Amino acid sequence: MNILIIKDFVGENAITLSDGQKIYDQIYPLLKSGNKVEIDFNGVKVFAAPFFNGAIGQLLKEFKPVVLNELLDLKHLSDFGKELAKRIILNANQYYSNPAIKQSVDKAIALQADSAW
């Protein structure tokens, strides 16, 4: 099993999408090859949805939740972190598996981006 210590990559705060992308870039090739990955959150004190979207959510483009459950193990995650990761996985699965939801979300994001300018 491959072990990734999150604190070594992002410090005590797992917050940003770009930090989540760093983790995704590490775990995706391992999972794609069928390797099990343990993500160790020991020492990480703050979690946010953008981090989990970047690190785990986008894995649902390619992997079914049942496959991720077999290959990905989240360790030393607080109860809040566990619930947040679970919610991100559920939302990402709906987004990637349901074209109508994906289209609606993408449209809403585009409208929001256009109105920001």
N, C-alpha and C positions, 0 to 999 in steps of 0.2 A: 504494500500500500504506500502510495505517495502522500507525504504530509506537508501541508502548506501552513506556515505559522503567519497568520494575518498581521500580527503586530510587527513582524519583520518587514512587511511591505508598506503598511499604512500608519503604523504607530497605534496609539490608544483610541483613535477615532476612525471608525469605518463609516464615513459619511458621504463622500462625493462619488459621482458617477465615474470620474476618471480613476479614482482609487479602485472602484469595483472593476473597471476595465483591466487594470493591472492584474487582478486576481483571475478574471476570465481568461486573459491571455496565457496565464500559467496552467490553468486547469483544463481548458478546452482540448488541447492536443492530447492530454493524458486520457481524458474521458473518451475522446474520439477513437483512441486505440484500444478502448475497453479496459483501461486501468482504473482501479479504485483510487479515490482521492479523499483524504481526510483534511478538512479545513478546520484548523485549530484557532479558536478565538480567545485563547487564554491571554489575559492582560488587556483585551480590548474593552473599553468602558462605554463607548457611545456608538450607537448604530443608527443608520437612517436608510430610508427606502431607496434613494438614488444609488447607494453603494450596492445593495442587494439586487437592484435592477441590473446594474452593470456586471456584477460578479456572477449572479445565478440566473436572473430572469431571462436573459438572452440565450441561455442554454436551451430553453424550451423551443427555440426555433428548430433545433435538431433532435432533441431527446424528449421522449415521453416522460411524464413524472415518475412512472414506475421504474424506468431505467435509471433516472437520476437517483431515486431512492436506493437502488442497488449499488450504484457506483460512487455516490457522494455522501460523505458522512460529516456532519457539522458537529464539532466538539467544543465544549466549554463556552457555550452560547447561553446568555441569560434567558429567562423566560420571555422577556420582551423581544429579544433578538430572535428567538425561536418562532414566536407568533408573527413577527414582521417577515421573516424569511418564508414562512408558510403562506402568508398572504401574497407575497410577491410571486411565489411559484404558482399559486392558483390564478392570479390575475394574468401572469405571462402565458400560462397554458391556455386560458380563454382567448387571449389576444392572438396567439399564434395558431390556434386550432379552429377558430371561428372567423371566416372571412368577413362576415358582416360586422362583427365587433372590431376587427382590425381596421376595416374601412372607416367606421365611425370614429374610432380613436384617432386615426391618422388625419381625418378631416378636421376634427376638433383641434388637434395640435397645429395644423396648418393655419386654421383661422386665428388661433391665439398668436401664432408667430406673425401673421400679417397685421394684426391689430397692435402689436407691440411697436411697430414702426410707424 
